[in-house]
Amino acid sequence: MARVRALYGTTPLHLIALATSLALTAYAALKIAETSGALSIGLWLVGAALVHDLVLFPLYTLLGRLAGRARPRRAVNHVRVPALLSGLLLLMFLPLILSLAPDSYRSATGLLPTPYLERWLVLTAALFLASGLLYALRARRAAH
């Protein structure tokens, strides 16, 4: 056990969990590649990595540094978390929020994509409101 910890850096259970998760990921990737084409998935993954590394990473690093200078520092995460969740929802539902293909969505589901923008805006407002209320409660508790 000590030798494994010295070579690997942590317990063998961690190594087993890591190997299992990598094997499961490889299996899932192979199954997806069989059904939808490995080239399209590869292009999508490379494109996503490039967009993240060249656009998103510098952007949220800059925003994080600007937010780190804000006072009080405790408030920064009360803005980061709802912004992150809202951004992830926007990323997931962007075609529906912008109604990019309403006819194909209607033919596939029988529904209109029109409520997605309003629902995303309401959910974003609710996330920021809940975070603001939580911050106010924590600030009040810290003051007493």
Contacts in CASP RR format, 6 or more apart in sequence:
PFRMAT RR
TARGET T0000
AUTHOR 0000-0000-0000
METHOD contacts of the structure
MODEL  1
MARVRALYGTTPLHLIALATSLALTAYAALKIAETSGALSIGLWLVGAAL
VHDLVLFPLYTLLGRLAGRARPRRAVNHVRVPALLSGLLLLMFLPLILSL
APDSYRSATGLLPTPYLERWLVLTAALFLASGLLYALRARRAAH
1 11 0 8 1.000
1 12 0 8 1.000
4 11 0 8 1.000
4 12 0 8 1.000
4 15 0 8 1.000
5 11 0 8 1.000
8 14 0 8 1.000
8 15 0 8 1.000
29 41 0 8 1.000
32 41 0 8 1.000
33 41 0 8 1.000
64 76 0 8 1.000
64 80 0 8 1.000
67 76 0 8 1.000
67 79 0 8 1.000
67 80 0 8 1.000
68 76 0 8 1.000
70 76 0 8 1.000
74 135 0 8 1.000
74 138 0 8 1.000
74 139 0 8 1.000
75 135 0 8 1.000
78 131 0 8 1.000
78 132 0 8 1.000
78 134 0 8 1.000
78 135 0 8 1.000
79 128 0 8 1.000
79 131 0 8 1.000
81 127 0 8 1.000
81 131 0 8 1.000
82 124 0 8 1.000
82 127 0 8 1.000
82 128 0 8 1.000
82 130 0 8 1.000
82 131 0 8 1.000
85 127 0 8 1.000
86 120 0 8 1.000
86 123 0 8 1.000
86 124 0 8 1.000
86 127 0 8 1.000
86 128 0 8 1.000
89 120 0 8 1.000
89 123 0 8 1.000
89 124 0 8 1.000
90 97 0 8 1.000
90 120 0 8 1.000
93 116 0 8 1.000
93 120 0 8 1.000
94 100 0 8 1.000
95 101 0 8 1.000
96 105 0 8 1.000
96 113 0 8 1.000
96 116 0 8 1.000
97 116 0 8 1.000
97 117 0 8 1.000
97 120 0 8 1.000
98 117 0 8 1.000
99 113 0 8 1.000
99 114 0 8 1.000
99 116 0 8 1.000
99 117 0 8 1.000
102 112 0 8 1.000
102 113 0 8 1.000
102 114 0 8 1.000
105 111 0 8 1.000
105 112 0 8 1.000
105 113 0 8 1.000
106 112 0 8 1.000
106 113 0 8 1.000
END
